[in-house]
């Protein structure tokens, strides 16, 4: 039998792009919760492989049911926002179906405000390198708006993730699609969707911000952002910024010479620990690490049967701020 949200103090949900599933783990122990003897559920998962056409699970939100941004990777159709039953993992339907003319082409991170406005980071609006946007939808999946970063270069406007900050502004990671993949920005918008400013700008390179995606504010008020390496001489890392956008510190995911891993997203959880899904591209395996950010140390919180873990959410993660238990 699959466990339910009510059977545990809290549950960690992880989207696995390696087999197009969503898997669950006990938020306290890291124990895998979806092992069963059902041969039709293979690999074992809460949201079964490919359910509802799931092909590239990205942003996740839990509000009693599970919302999943489905990128439809490699397909020529737009992405979509799918809904799954919070107790059984069965498909409830699409909040924003790929057939909708307002569907995001390549949805990544998502957040939902107290007013039930859904923000979707849309990497690109068509195949290729066309600029992306951030789209907002109402509780019924109807498009409200497309956020325009007026004055920001269109070629660099490829949103990857979103979060509502302590100042109530929307923070958005963006990258360009240059071949070298270097650099990145964090932009800010008002809750109404008006562009405010470029909060972080980095041309990238070794020991710099490159291709940022996941971002989250910690209990310490600092902004934590995932960053990719610039070259084999660099390391993938989590970069830490103050409330003015100045770099304070970073956490390397490995040391030079060690096996490379990288992360697409991150989230704070119980006891103020930072939970980071990492992917080992050489072995096609993944895990969720649990970091003590002050000590910059981690333990492997969950691994088997993860392959390519991307986004994650706890049952009690705030859908807007991504703060734990609020």
Phi and psi in degrees as GROMACS dihedral restraints (atoms count N, CA, C in turn):
[ dihedral_restraints ]
;  ai    aj    ak    al  type     phi  dphi    fc
    3     4     5     6     1   -74.8    20    10
    4     5     6     7     1   138.1    20    10
    6     7     8     9     1   -72.4    20    10
    7     8     9    10     1   162.8    20    10
    9    10    11    12     1  -116.9    20    10
   10    11    12    13     1   164.0    20    10
   12    13    14    15     1   -55.0    20    10
   13    14    15    16     1   -38.7    20    10
   15    16    17    18     1   -71.2    20    10
   16    17    18    19     1   -14.6    20    10
   18    19    20    21     1   -83.1    20    10
   19    20    21    22     1    -8.8    20    10
   21    22    23    24     1  -134.0    20    10
   22    23    24    25     1   157.2    20    10
   24    25    26    27     1   -60.0    20    10
   25    26    27    28     1   -40.9    20    10
   27    28    29    30     1  -163.5    20    10
   28    29    30    31     1   161.4    20    10
   30    31    32    33     1  -129.4    20    10
   31    32    33    34     1   140.0    20    10
   33    34    35    36     1  -100.2    20    10
   34    35    36    37     1   124.8    20    10
   36    37    38    39     1  -104.4    20    10
   37    38    39    40     1   131.6    20    10
   39    40    41    42     1  -129.5    20    10
   40    41    42    43     1   124.5    20    10
   42    43    44    45     1   -80.4    20    10
   43    44    45    46     1   127.7    20    10
   45    46    47    48     1  -113.8    20    10
   46    47    48    49     1   107.9    20    10
   48    49    50    51     1   -75.0    20    10
   49    50    51    52     1   -14.2    20    10
   51    52    53    54     1   -68.2    20    10
   52    53    54    55     1   -31.8    20    10
   54    55    56    57     1  -133.5    20    10
   55    56    57    58     1    12.8    20    10
   57    58    59    60     1    55.9    20    10
   58    59    60    61     1    56.5    20    10
   60    61    62    63     1  -132.9    20    10
   61    62    63    64     1   171.9    20    10
   63    64    65    66     1  -122.2    20    10
   64    65    66    67     1   126.8    20    10
   66    67    68    69     1  -113.6    20    10
   67    68    69    70     1   155.8    20    10
   69    70    71    72     1  -121.7    20    10
   70    71    72    73     1   146.1    20    10
   72    73    74    75     1  -136.9    20    10
   73    74    75    76     1   147.2    20    10
   75    76    77    78     1   -62.4    20    10
   76    77    78    79     1   127.5    20    10
   78    79    80    81     1   -69.1    20    10
   79    80    81    82     1   -17.6    20    10
   81    82    83    84     1   -94.1    20    10
   82    83    84    85     1   -39.0    20    10
   84    85    86    87     1  -109.5    20    10
   85    86    87    88     1   -19.8    20    10
   87    88    89    90     1    83.9    20    10
   88    89    90    91     1     3.5    20    10
   90    91    92    93     1   -64.0    20    10
   91    92    93    94     1   136.8    20    10
   93    94    95    96     1   -72.0    20    10
   94    95    96    97     1   131.6    20    10
   96    97    98    99     1  -104.4    20    10
   97    98    99   100     1    -4.5    20    10
   99   100   101   102     1  -111.8    20    10
  100   101   102   103     1    13.8    20    10
  102   103   104   105     1   -67.4    20    10
  103   104   105   106     1   133.7    20    10
  105   106   107   108     1  -150.9    20    10
  106   107   108   109     1   178.1    20    10
  108   109   110   111     1  -107.1    20    10
  109   110   111   112     1    21.4    20    10
  111   112   113   114     1   -89.2    20    10
  112   113   114   115     1   109.3    20    10
  114   115   116   117     1   -65.9    20    10
  115   116   117   118     1   -19.1    20    10
  117   118   119   120     1   -80.9    20    10
  118   119   120   121     1   -13.0    20    10
  120   121   122   123     1  -106.0    20    10
  121   122   123   124     1    76.9    20    10
  123   124   125   126     1  -134.1    20    10
  124   125   126   127     1   116.7    20    10
  126   127   128   129     1   -73.3    20    10
  127   128   129   130     1   156.8    20    10
  129   130   131   132     1   -57.9    20    10
  130   131   132   133     1   131.6    20    10
  132   133   134   135     1  -165.8    20    10
  133   134   135   136     1   160.1    20    10
  135   136   137   138     1   -75.1    20    10
  136   137   138   139     1   -54.3    20    10
  138   139   140   141     1   -96.9    20    10
  139   140   141   142     1   116.0    20    10
  141   142   143   144     1   -65.8    20    10
  142   143   144   145     1   156.7    20    10
  144   145   146   147     1   -56.0    20    10
  145   146   147   148     1   122.3    20    10
  147   148   149   150     1    74.9    20    10
  148   149   150   151     1     7.4    20    10
  150   151   152   153     1   -57.7    20    10
  151   152   153   154     1   129.7    20    10
  153   154   155   156     1    68.2    20    10
  154   155   156   157     1    17.4    20    10
  156   157   158   159     1    83.4    20    10
  157   158   159   160     1    17.8    20    10
  159   160   161   162     1   -58.3    20    10
  160   161   162   163     1   118.2    20    10
  162   163   164   165     1  -146.3    20    10
  163   164   165   166     1    81.5    20    10
  165   166   167   168     1   104.6    20    10
  166   167   168   169     1    64.3    20    10
  168   169   170   171     1   -64.8    20    10
  169   170   171   172     1   131.4    20    10
  171   172   173   174     1  -120.7    20    10
  172   173   174   175     1  -118.3    20    10
  174   175   176   177     1   -60.0    20    10
  175   176   177   178     1   143.4    20    10
  177   178   179   180     1  -126.0    20    10
  178   179   180   181     1   143.1    20    10
  180   181   182   183     1  -139.6    20    10
  181   182   183   184     1   141.9    20    10
  183   184   185   186     1  -119.6    20    10
  184   185   186   187     1   121.7    20    10
  186   187   188   189     1  -132.9    20    10
  187   188   189   190     1    36.4    20    10
  189   190   191   192     1   104.3    20    10
  190   191   192   193     1   -39.4    20    10
  192   193   194   195     1  -118.5    20    10
  193   194   195   196     1   169.5    20    10
  195   196   197   198     1  -106.1    20    10
  196   197   198   199     1   122.0    20    10
  198   199   200   201     1   -96.5    20    10
  199   200   201   202     1   134.8    20    10
  201   202   203   204     1  -132.4    20    10
  202   203   204   205     1   125.4    20    10
  204   205   206   207     1   -78.3    20    10
  205   206   207   208     1   121.0    20    10
  207   208   209   210     1  -108.1    20    10
  208   209   210   211     1   114.3    20    10
  210   211   212   213     1   -79.0    20    10
  211   212   213   214     1   -17.8    20    10
  213   214   215   216     1    53.7    20    10
  214   215   216   217     1    58.4    20    10
  216   217   218   219     1   -62.0    20    10
  217   218   219   220     1   131.0    20    10
  219   220   221   222     1    77.8    20    10
  220   221   222   223     1    -4.7    20    10
  222   223   224   225     1   -89.0    20    10
  223   224   225   226     1   164.1    20    10
  225   226   227   228     1   -97.2    20    10
  226   227   228   229     1    12.0    20    10
  228   229   230   231     1  -107.2    20    10
  229   230   231   232     1   157.5    20    10
  231   232   233   234     1   -64.5    20    10
  232   233   234   235     1   166.8    20    10
  234   235   236   237     1   -78.6    20    10
  235   236   237   238     1  -170.4    20    10
  237   238   239   240     1  -162.0    20    10
  238   239   240   241     1   169.5    20    10
  240   241   242   243     1  -114.9    20    10
  241   242   243   244     1   115.6    20    10
  243   244   245   246     1  -102.0    20    10
  244   245   246   247     1   153.2    20    10
  246   247   248   249     1  -119.9    20    10
  247   248   249   250     1   133.6    20    10
  249   250   251   252     1  -125.8    20    10
  250   251   252   253     1   145.8    20    10
  252   253   254   255     1   -59.7    20    10
  253   254   255   256     1   131.6    20    10
  255   256   257   258     1   -70.6    20    10
  256   257   258   259     1   -16.0    20    10
  258   259   260   261     1  -100.5    20    10
  259   260   261   262     1   -35.2    20    10
  261   262   263   264     1  -113.3    20    10
  262   263   264   265     1   -19.0    20    10
  264   265   266   267     1    80.0    20    10
  265   266   267   268     1     4.9    20    10
  267   268   269   270     1   -77.2    20    10
  268   269   270   271     1   150.8    20    10
  270   271   272   273     1   -67.6    20    10
  271   272   273   274     1   130.8    20    10
  273   274   275   276     1  -100.5    20    10
  274   275   276   277     1   -14.8    20    10
  276   277   278   279     1   128.7    20    10
  277   278   279   280     1  -175.8    20    10
  279   280   281   282     1  -103.3    20    10
  280   281   282   283     1   125.6    20    10
  282   283   284   285     1   -68.3    20    10
  283   284   285   286     1   -44.4    20    10
  285   286   287   288     1  -126.1    20    10
  286   287   288   289     1    99.6    20    10
  288   289   290   291     1   -73.7    20    10
  289   290   291   292     1   155.2    20    10
  291   292   293   294     1   -64.0    20    10
  292   293   294   295     1   -22.4    20    10
  294   295   296   297     1   -77.3    20    10
  295   296   297   298     1   -12.8    20    10
  297   298   299   300     1   -71.9    20    10
  298   299   300   301     1   133.5    20    10
  300   301   302   303     1   -62.9    20    10
  301   302   303   304     1   -17.3    20    10
  303   304   305   306     1   -97.7    20    10
  304   305   306   307     1     6.0    20    10
  306   307   308   309     1   -63.2    20    10
  307   308   309   310     1   140.5    20    10
  309   310   311   312     1   -69.2    20    10
  310   311   312   313     1   136.9    20    10
  312   313   314   315     1   -71.9    20    10
  313   314   315   316     1   -41.6    20    10
  315   316   317   318     1  -137.2    20    10
  316   317   318   319     1    73.4    20    10
  318   319   320   321     1   -69.2    20    10
  319   320   321   322     1   140.4    20    10
  321   322   323   324     1  -123.1    20    10
  322   323   324   325     1  -108.7    20    10
  324   325   326   327     1   -72.3    20    10
  325   326   327   328     1   149.7    20    10
  327   328   329   330     1  -136.9    20    10
  328   329   330   331     1   148.0    20    10
  330   331   332   333     1  -139.5    20    10
  331   332   333   334     1   159.9    20    10
  333   334   335   336     1  -136.4    20    10
  334   335   336   337     1   126.7    20    10
  336   337   338   339     1   -81.0    20    10
  337   338   339   340     1   172.2    20    10
  339   340   341   342     1   -61.7    20    10
  340   341   342   343     1   -26.7    20    10
  342   343   344   345     1   -81.7    20    10
  343   344   345   346     1     6.1    20    10
  345   346   347   348     1    65.4    20    10
  346   347   348   349     1    31.1    20    10
  348   349   350   351     1   -89.6    20    10
  349   350   351   352     1   124.3    20    10
  351   352   353   354     1   -94.4    20    10
  352   353   354   355     1   125.1    20    10
  354   355   356   357     1  -103.7    20    10
  355   356   357   358     1   130.4    20    10
  357   358   359   360     1  -125.3    20    10
  358   359   360   361     1   119.7    20    10
  360   361   362   363     1   -76.0    20    10
  361   362   363   364     1   121.5    20    10
  363   364   365   366     1  -115.2    20    10
  364   365   366   367     1   106.4    20    10
  366   367   368   369     1   -58.7    20    10
  367   368   369   370     1   -41.5    20    10
  369   370   371   372     1  -152.1    20    10
  370   371   372   373     1   152.7    20    10
  372   373   374   375     1   -93.6    20    10
  373   374   375   376     1     0.0    20    10
  375   376   377   378     1  -166.0    20    10
  376   377   378   379     1   169.6    20    10
  378   379   380   381     1   -56.3    20    10
  379   380   381   382     1   142.4    20    10
  381   382   383   384     1   101.6    20    10
  382   383   384   385     1  -139.3    20    10
  384   385   386   387     1  -117.6    20    10
  385   386   387   388     1    19.3    20    10
  387   388   389   390     1   -61.4    20    10
  388   389   390   391     1   150.5    20    10
  390   391   392   393     1   -62.0    20    10
  391   392   393   394     1   153.2    20    10
  393   394   395   396     1   -96.2    20    10
  394   395   396   397     1  -163.0    20    10
  396   397   398   399     1  -165.2    20    10
  397   398   399   400     1   176.2    20    10
  399   400   401   402     1  -113.3    20    10
  400   401   402   403     1   125.7    20    10
  402   403   404   405     1  -109.6    20    10
  403   404   405   406     1   145.3    20    10
  405   406   407   408     1  -117.3    20    10
  406   407   408   409     1   141.3    20    10
  408   409   410   411     1  -132.6    20    10
  409   410   411   412     1   150.2    20    10
  411   412   413   414     1   -84.2    20    10
  412   413   414   415     1  -176.2    20    10
  414   415   416   417     1   -64.3    20    10
  415   416   417   418     1   -18.0    20    10
  417   418   419   420     1   -99.7    20    10
  418   419   420   421     1     4.8    20    10
  420   421   422   423     1    85.5    20    10
  421   422   423   424     1    11.7    20    10
  423   424   425   426     1   -84.6    20    10
  424   425   426   427     1   134.9    20    10
  426   427   428   429     1   -62.6    20    10
  427   428   429   430     1   131.8    20    10
  429   430   431   432     1   -99.3    20    10
  430   431   432   433     1   -49.0    20    10
  432   433   434   435     1  -162.5    20    10
  433   434   435   436     1   165.4    20    10
  435   436   437   438     1  -119.8    20    10
  436   437   438   439     1   122.7    20    10
  438   439   440   441     1   -77.2    20    10
  439   440   441   442     1   123.0    20    10
  441   442   443   444     1  -102.1    20    10
  442   443   444   445     1   122.4    20    10
  444   445   446   447     1   -89.1    20    10
  445   446   447   448     1    77.0    20    10
  447   448   449   450     1   -57.2    20    10
  448   449   450   451     1   125.9    20    10
  450   451   452   453     1    90.5    20    10
  451   452   453   454     1   -14.1    20    10
  453   454   455   456     1   -86.2    20    10
  454   455   456   457     1   137.4    20    10
  456   457   458   459     1   -57.1    20    10
  457   458   459   460     1   128.0    20    10
  459   460   461   462     1   -58.7    20    10
  460   461   462   463     1   -37.0    20    10
  462   463   464   465     1   -64.9    20    10
  463   464   465   466     1   -20.7    20    10
  465   466   467   468     1   -99.0    20    10
  466   467   468   469     1    -2.5    20    10
  468   469   470   471     1   -93.2    20    10
  469   470   471   472     1    82.1    20    10
  471   472   473   474     1  -129.2    20    10
  472   473   474   475     1    85.3    20    10
  474   475   476   477     1   -65.2    20    10
  475   476   477   478     1   142.0    20    10
  477   478   479   480     1  -120.0    20    10
  478   479   480   481     1   -37.6    20    10
  480   481   482   483     1  -152.0    20    10
  481   482   483   484     1   161.2    20    10
  483   484   485   486     1  -139.7    20    10
  484   485   486   487     1   152.0    20    10
  486   487   488   489     1  -157.6    20    10
  487   488   489   490     1   146.8    20    10
  489   490   491   492     1   -87.6    20    10
  490   491   492   493     1   125.2    20    10
  492   493   494   495     1   -86.7    20    10
  493   494   495   496     1   173.6    20    10
  495   496   497   498     1   -60.9    20    10
  496   497   498   499     1   -23.4    20    10
  498   499   500   501     1   -88.8    20    10
  499   500   501   502     1     7.5    20    10
  501   502   503   504     1    73.1    20    10
  502   503   504   505     1     4.8    20    10
  504   505   506   507     1   -84.0    20    10
  505   506   507   508     1   157.9    20    10
  507   508   509   510     1   -93.9    20    10
  508   509   510   511     1   124.5    20    10
  510   511   512   513     1  -103.1    20    10
  511   512   513   514     1   132.4    20    10
  513   514   515   516     1  -131.5    20    10
  514   515   516   517     1   122.7    20    10
  516   517   518   519     1   -80.7    20    10
  517   518   519   520     1   137.4    20    10
  519   520   521   522     1  -135.8    20    10
  520   521   522   523     1   152.5    20    10
  522   523   524   525     1  -133.3    20    10
  523   524   525   526     1   164.3    20    10
  525   526   527   528     1   -95.9    20    10
  526   527   528   529     1   177.2    20    10
  528   529   530   531     1  -114.1    20    10
  529   530   531   532     1    32.8    20    10
  531   532   533   534     1   -62.7    20    10
  532   533   534   535     1   153.3    20    10
  534   535   536   537     1   -61.8    20    10
  535   536   537   538     1   -33.4    20    10
  537   538   539   540     1   -78.8    20    10
  538   539   540   541     1   -14.5    20    10
  540   541   542   543     1    64.3    20    10
  541   542   543   544     1    21.6    20    10
  543   544   545   546     1   -93.8    20    10
  544   545   546   547     1   150.2    20    10
  546   547   548   549     1    86.5    20    10
  547   548   549   550     1   177.8    20    10
  549   550   551   552     1   168.4    20    10
  550   551   552   553     1   169.8    20    10
  552   553   554   555     1  -140.0    20    10
  553   554   555   556     1   160.0    20    10
  555   556   557   558     1  -122.8    20    10
  556   557   558   559     1   122.0    20    10
  558   559   560   561     1  -104.8    20    10
  559   560   561   562     1   159.8    20    10
  561   562   563   564     1  -126.2    20    10
  562   563   564   565     1   142.2    20    10
  564   565   566   567     1  -131.6    20    10
  565   566   567   568     1   153.8    20    10
  567   568   569   570     1   -73.4    20    10
  568   569   570   571     1   163.5    20    10
  570   571   572   573     1   -58.6    20    10
  571   572   573   574     1   -24.5    20    10
  573   574   575   576     1   -83.1    20    10
  574   575   576   577     1    -5.6    20    10
  576   577   578   579     1    99.6    20    10
  577   578   579   580     1     8.0    20    10
  579   580   581   582     1   -83.6    20    10
  580   581   582   583     1   133.4    20    10
  582   583   584   585     1   -66.1    20    10
  583   584   585   586     1   130.9    20    10
  585   586   587   588     1  -100.3    20    10
  586   587   588   589     1   -60.5    20    10
  588   589   590   591     1  -170.4    20    10
  589   590   591   592     1   174.2    20    10
  591   592   593   594     1   -91.3    20    10
  592   593   594   595     1   109.6    20    10
  594   595   596   597     1   -78.0    20    10
  595   596   597   598     1   -40.9    20    10
  597   598   599   600     1  -133.6    20    10
  598   599   600   601     1   131.5    20    10
  600   601   602   603     1  -130.9    20    10
  601   602   603   604     1   127.8    20    10
  603   604   605   606     1  -144.4    20    10
  604   605   606   607     1   125.9    20    10
  606   607   608   609     1   -75.0    20    10
  607   608   609   610     1   -12.5    20    10
  609   610   611   612     1    84.5    20    10
  610   611   612   613     1  -179.1    20    10
  612   613   614   615     1   125.0    20    10
  613   614   615   616     1  -171.7    20    10
  615   616   617   618     1   -63.1    20    10
  616   617   618   619     1   133.5    20    10
  618   619   620   621     1    61.5    20    10
  619   620   621   622     1    30.7    20    10
  621   622   623   624     1  -128.0    20    10
  622   623   624   625     1   179.1    20    10
  624   625   626   627     1   -80.3    20    10
  625   626   627   628     1   124.9    20    10
  627   628   629   630     1  -135.2    20    10
  628   629   630   631     1   128.4    20    10
  630   631   632   633     1    48.6    20    10
  631   632   633   634     1    54.3    20    10
  633   634   635   636     1   -63.0    20    10
  634   635   636   637     1   146.1    20    10
  636   637   638   639     1  -133.2    20    10
  637   638   639   640     1   -89.5    20    10
  639   640   641   642     1   -61.9    20    10
  640   641   642   643     1   140.6    20    10
  642   643   644   645     1  -146.8    20    10
  643   644   645   646     1   143.4    20    10
  645   646   647   648     1  -157.1    20    10
  646   647   648   649     1   144.5    20    10
  648   649   650   651     1   -87.6    20    10
  649   650   651   652     1   136.0    20    10
  651   652   653   654     1   -87.3    20    10
  652   653   654   655     1   170.1    20    10
  654   655   656   657     1   -58.4    20    10
  655   656   657   658     1   -20.3    20    10
  657   658   659   660     1   -84.4    20    10
  658   659   660   661     1     0.3    20    10
  660   661   662   663     1    83.3    20    10
  661   662   663   664     1    -2.6    20    10
  663   664   665   666     1   -86.8    20    10
  664   665   666   667     1   154.5    20    10
  666   667   668   669     1   -97.9    20    10
  667   668   669   670     1   126.7    20    10
  669   670   671   672     1  -109.1    20    10
  670   671   672   673     1   129.0    20    10
  672   673   674   675     1  -133.5    20    10
  673   674   675   676     1   133.7    20    10
  675   676   677   678     1   -74.4    20    10
  676   677   678   679     1   147.5    20    10
  678   679   680   681     1  -145.4    20    10
  679   680   681   682     1   141.3    20    10
  681   682   683   684     1   -96.7    20    10
  682   683   684   685     1   157.4    20    10
  684   685   686   687     1   -70.2    20    10
  685   686   687   688     1   154.7    20    10
  687   688   689   690     1   -87.2    20    10
  688   689   690   691     1   -27.7    20    10
  690   691   692   693     1  -163.9    20    10
  691   692   693   694     1   172.6    20    10
  693   694   695   696     1   -60.8    20    10
  694   695   696   697     1   -15.1    20    10
  696   697   698   699     1   -86.4    20    10
  697   698   699   700     1    -1.5    20    10
  699   700   701   702     1  -110.5    20    10
  700   701   702   703     1  -179.9    20    10
  702   703   704   705     1  -130.2    20    10
  703   704   705   706     1   148.7    20    10
  705   706   707   708     1   -74.3    20    10
  706   707   708   709     1   147.0    20    10
  708   709   710   711     1  -155.7    20    10
  709   710   711   712     1   174.8    20    10
  711   712   713   714     1  -115.6    20    10
  712   713   714   715     1   121.8    20    10
  714   715   716   717     1  -101.2    20    10
  715   716   717   718     1   143.4    20    10
  717   718   719   720     1  -121.6    20    10
  718   719   720   721     1   127.3    20    10
  720   721   722   723     1  -123.6    20    10
  721   722   723   724     1   152.4    20    10
  723   724   725   726     1   -86.4    20    10
  724   725   726   727     1  -175.8    20    10
  726   727   728   729     1   -75.2    20    10
  727   728   729   730     1     0.2    20    10
  729   730   731   732     1  -107.5    20    10
  730   731   732   733     1     2.1    20    10
  732   733   734   735     1    89.0    20    10
  733   734   735   736     1     7.7    20    10
  735   736   737   738     1   -84.5    20    10
  736   737   738   739     1   139.2    20    10
  738   739   740   741     1   -69.5    20    10
  739   740   741   742     1   128.0    20    10
  741   742   743   744     1  -104.0    20    10
  742   743   744   745     1   -37.7    20    10
  744   745   746   747     1  -169.7    20    10
  745   746   747   748     1   176.6    20    10
  747   748   749   750     1  -151.4    20    10
  748   749   750   751     1   158.6    20    10
  750   751   752   753     1  -119.7    20    10
  751   752   753   754     1   112.1    20    10
  753   754   755   756     1   -73.6    20    10
  754   755   756   757     1   138.4    20    10
  756   757   758   759     1   -79.4    20    10
  757   758   759   760     1   -13.0    20    10
  759   760   761   762     1  -166.1    20    10
  760   761   762   763     1   169.4    20    10
  762   763   764   765     1  -101.2    20    10
  763   764   765   766     1   153.1    20    10
  765   766   767   768     1   -52.7    20    10
  766   767   768   769     1   129.7    20    10
  768   769   770   771     1    99.2    20    10
  769   770   771   772     1   -18.7    20    10
  771   772   773   774     1   -85.6    20    10
  772   773   774   775     1   168.3    20    10
  774   775   776   777     1   -61.3    20    10
  775   776   777   778     1   132.0    20    10
  777   778   779   780     1   -74.7    20    10
  778   779   780   781     1   137.3    20    10
  780   781   782   783     1  -135.2    20    10
  781   782   783   784     1   155.7    20    10
  783   784   785   786     1  -139.1    20    10
  784   785   786   787     1   165.5    20    10
  786   787   788   789     1  -132.8    20    10
  787   788   789   790     1   141.4    20    10
  789   790   791   792     1   -97.2    20    10
  790   791   792   793     1   -25.3    20    10
  792   793   794   795     1  -149.8    20    10
  793   794   795   796     1   174.3    20    10
  795   796   797   798     1  -164.3    20    10
  796   797   798   799     1   160.7    20    10
  798   799   800   801     1  -163.0    20    10
  799   800   801   802     1   137.8    20    10
  801   802   803   804     1   -82.3    20    10
  802   803   804   805     1   146.3    20    10
  804   805   806   807     1  -138.1    20    10
  805   806   807   808     1  -151.3    20    10
  807   808   809   810     1   -54.2    20    10
  808   809   810   811     1   143.6    20    10
  810   811   812   813     1    61.8    20    10
  811   812   813   814     1    23.5    20    10
  813   814   815   816     1    70.6    20    10
  814   815   816   817     1    14.5    20    10
  816   817   818   819     1   -81.1    20    10
  817   818   819   820     1   149.8    20    10
  819   820   821   822     1   -97.4    20    10
  820   821   822   823     1   122.1    20    10
  822   823   824   825     1  -100.3    20    10
  823   824   825   826     1   123.5    20    10
  825   826   827   828     1  -128.3    20    10
  826   827   828   829     1   111.3    20    10
  828   829   830   831     1   -74.2    20    10
  829   830   831   832     1   130.0    20    10
  831   832   833   834     1  -123.0    20    10
  832   833   834   835     1   149.9    20    10
  834   835   836   837     1  -120.7    20    10
  835   836   837   838     1   131.5    20    10
  837   838   839   840     1   -99.1    20    10
  838   839   840   841     1   101.0    20    10
  840   841   842   843     1   -67.7    20    10
  841   842   843   844     1   -25.6    20    10
  843   844   845   846     1   -71.1    20    10
  844   845   846   847     1   -33.8    20    10
  846   847   848   849     1  -109.5    20    10
  847   848   849   850     1    -2.4    20    10
  849   850   851   852     1    54.6    20    10
  850   851   852   853     1    44.5    20    10
  852   853   854   855     1  -127.8    20    10
  853   854   855   856     1   162.1    20    10
  855   856   857   858     1  -143.0    20    10
  856   857   858   859     1   171.0    20    10
  858   859   860   861     1  -161.5    20    10
  859   860   861   862     1   165.2    20    10
  861   862   863   864     1  -111.7    20    10
  862   863   864   865     1   122.4    20    10
  864   865   866   867     1   -95.2    20    10
  865   866   867   868     1   150.2    20    10
  867   868   869   870     1  -118.2    20    10
  868   869   870   871     1   114.2    20    10
  870   871   872   873     1  -101.7    20    10
  871   872   873   874     1   141.2    20    10
  873   874   875   876     1   -91.6    20    10
  874   875   876   877     1   105.7    20    10
  876   877   878   879     1   -70.2    20    10
  877   878   879   880     1   -27.3    20    10
  879   880   881   882     1   -69.0    20    10
  880   881   882   883     1   -42.0    20    10
  882   883   884   885     1   -88.3    20    10
  883   884   885   886     1   -13.6    20    10
  885   886   887   888     1    60.1    20    10
  886   887   888   889     1    33.7    20    10
  888   889   890   891     1  -113.5    20    10
  889   890   891   892     1   158.2    20    10
  891   892   893   894     1  -143.0    20    10
  892   893   894   895     1   162.2    20    10
  894   895   896   897     1  -128.1    20    10
  895   896   897   898     1   151.8    20    10
  897   898   899   900     1   -75.7    20    10
  898   899   900   901     1   114.3    20    10
  900   901   902   903     1   -85.2    20    10
  901   902   903   904     1   -40.8    20    10
  903   904   905   906     1  -151.1    20    10
  904   905   906   907     1   139.2    20    10
  906   907   908   909     1  -137.3    20    10
  907   908   909   910     1   -84.3    20    10
  909   910   911   912     1   -56.5    20    10
  910   911   912   913     1   130.9    20    10
  912   913   914   915     1  -105.6    20    10
  913   914   915   916     1    37.7    20    10
  915   916   917   918     1   -71.3    20    10
  916   917   918   919     1   143.3    20    10
  918   919   920   921     1  -118.7    20    10
  919   920   921   922     1   -56.7    20    10
  921   922   923   924     1  -135.0    20    10
  922   923   924   925     1    73.5    20    10
  924   925   926   927     1   -70.8    20    10
  925   926   927   928     1   132.0    20    10
  927   928   929   930     1  -111.9    20    10
  928   929   930   931     1  -100.7    20    10
  930   931   932   933     1   -84.4    20    10
  931   932   933   934     1   163.4    20    10
  933   934   935   936     1  -151.5    20    10
  934   935   936   937     1   158.7    20    10
  936   937   938   939     1  -154.0    20    10
  937   938   939   940     1   147.7    20    10
  939   940   941   942     1   -90.7    20    10
  940   941   942   943     1   163.1    20    10
  942   943   944   945     1   -63.2    20    10
  943   944   945   946     1   -26.9    20    10
  945   946   947   948     1  -109.0    20    10
  946   947   948   949     1    17.0    20    10
  948   949   950   951     1   -69.4    20    10
  949   950   951   952     1   133.8    20    10
  951   952   953   954     1   -65.9    20    10
  952   953   954   955     1   125.3    20    10
  954   955   956   957     1   -65.7    20    10
  955   956   957   958     1   -18.0    20    10
  957   958   959   960     1  -100.1    20    10
  958   959   960   961     1   -53.9    20    10
  960   961   962   963     1   -87.7    20    10
  961   962   963   964     1   -15.6    20    10
  963   964   965   966     1    64.6    20    10
  964   965   966   967     1    14.0    20    10
  966   967   968   969     1   -72.5    20    10
  967   968   969   970     1   147.8    20    10
  969   970   971   972     1   -81.8    20    10
  970   971   972   973     1   135.6    20    10
  972   973   974   975     1    68.3    20    10
  973   974   975   976     1    23.1    20    10
